[in-house]
Amino acid sequence: MSMKGPRDSMEDAHTIVVPFAGVHGQGLFGVFDGHGGKAAAKWCSQHFPRRLLNALRKNTSGEILEALTNAFQDVDAQLEQQWAESSGNMDSGTTAVVAFLRIEDAQGEQSFLPSNYNPLGIAVPSAGGNTIKQMVDDANDIFSPPPNACSRVLYCANVGDARAVLCRGGKAIRLTHDHTAQDKNEAERIENAGGLIIEGRVDGRLIPTRALGDAEYNQYVTGTPYTTEVELTKKDEFLILACDGLWDVLEDQEAVDFIRGTPDPAEAAHGLLNEARRRHTSDNVTVLVVRLRDPPKNVGVEY
């Protein structure tokens, strides 16, 4: 779910596809935090799923992280093409965090599941962005483990400072990397490519050093993502995807602690939005919560 916050306009967008590519137990989730306008974020939310599907089909090696990287680079190239065709008028960009969850067998191959299996509890904004619906019809199936000899594997990719944070046994594990000038390696990469870091921004303007779009800066602001692969365990409780409007005011562990005792992912996402507002975030905020298992019974939450 999302809120505009104190900003004049809403430049965030998101995508949720469950089941992804028609495969039960497989899901795609993404948060896109636009800047310089909402066009890039909106386009990514609408077209990234198809671009990833194309990348997966073309990837004969079966390497999911490689396919994710190719999808990011493809989307970045498409936005650059749109910028060129608009004579530079479509100059917005977006940070992005994407999570791809699927069931795999012992050989790392995709495992196809019966149609009545759905292991996800998801906070899903409606088309209007204000109401929440539960995409899982049978609540008893939400926290079901995968069949024997199969495992759930989570793949994440990001550019910019949108994050994915996994709760494992109550501990926050960041699965992404913030690409900003505060990172020494990123700052050096920008400068070596011909850019300048002025007051912590690329050429004195952009905070993220990696993004999708921003074609004006394509010589050094890249769309190549940071990627991670995690085999989920019984200790993994939920995943938070959110833009920097949340992370500017909450640390990873604070966010995990705040919603750990909230079984309903919609309520959890709403709680994080309210807490970001209470802490006076200065940005748009979009939060997706993917519940991976039932919360521990001895954990509570305070609002």
C-alpha positions, 0 to 999 in steps of 0.5 A: 500500500502507498501514501503520498506523504507531504509531497505534492504528487505521488511518484511511486508505483508497484507491481504484484503478480501471483501466480507469476506466469501461471505457476502456483507458488510463484510470485513477483513483487516490485516497488518503484520509486520515481523521481523527476515525474511518475512516468518511469515508475508507472511504466516499470510497474506495468511492463517489468513482469513481461520483461522478466518473463521474456528474460527467463525464456531467453535464459537457457542457463537457468540462472535466475539472477542473470535473468533478473539482471537482464530484465533490469537492463532491458527495462533501462534500455527501453526507458532510454529509447523512450527518452530519445523518441521524446526528444528528451522530454520523458526524462524521469527515472525510478529506483526499484526493488523486485522480489521473485519467489518460486518453488524449486526441486533439489536440482534448482529446477522450477517445481510445478505445484497443484492449483490448490497450493498457495504459500503466500500472504500478501498485502495488495493495493487495489487498482485505486491504491486505497483498499486492500484485498487478500489474494489467497482464498483459503487461509489454511494454505497461506503458511503451508510448507512446500512439498517434500524435496522442494524448497522456496527460493527468494531472488531479489534485485534492486537499483537505488535505495529501495530495499527488501528486508527479510525477517528470519527468526526475528532478525532483519536481514537486508537482501538489497544494497543502497546505491547512493553517493554515501557508498564510497565504491559507488561514488568512485564509479560515478567519478571514474565514468565522468560524473561528479558528486556534489553535496552527496548527489550525482551532478548535484541532482540525483541521490541514487547512483543506480536507477532505471531511466534517467537517460540524461545520466546513462553514462554513469547512472546504470540500471544494472542491479544488485542481486541476491538469492536466498533459500527460505527456511522455517525461520523466515517469517515475512518480507518487506519491500519498500521505498526510501520514504520508509527507510529514511525514518525506520531502521531495518530492525525497527520495521521488522520488530514493528510488524512481527506480531501482525499476522495480516500482511495488509494490516502490517503494511498499513501499520508501517505507513502510519509509523512513517507518517508519525515519524514525519517522513518527507517522501512518498511511501510504498510498502509491500509485506509478503507473509511467509509463515505464521508469526510466533504466538509469543510475539506482540506488536505495539502501535 
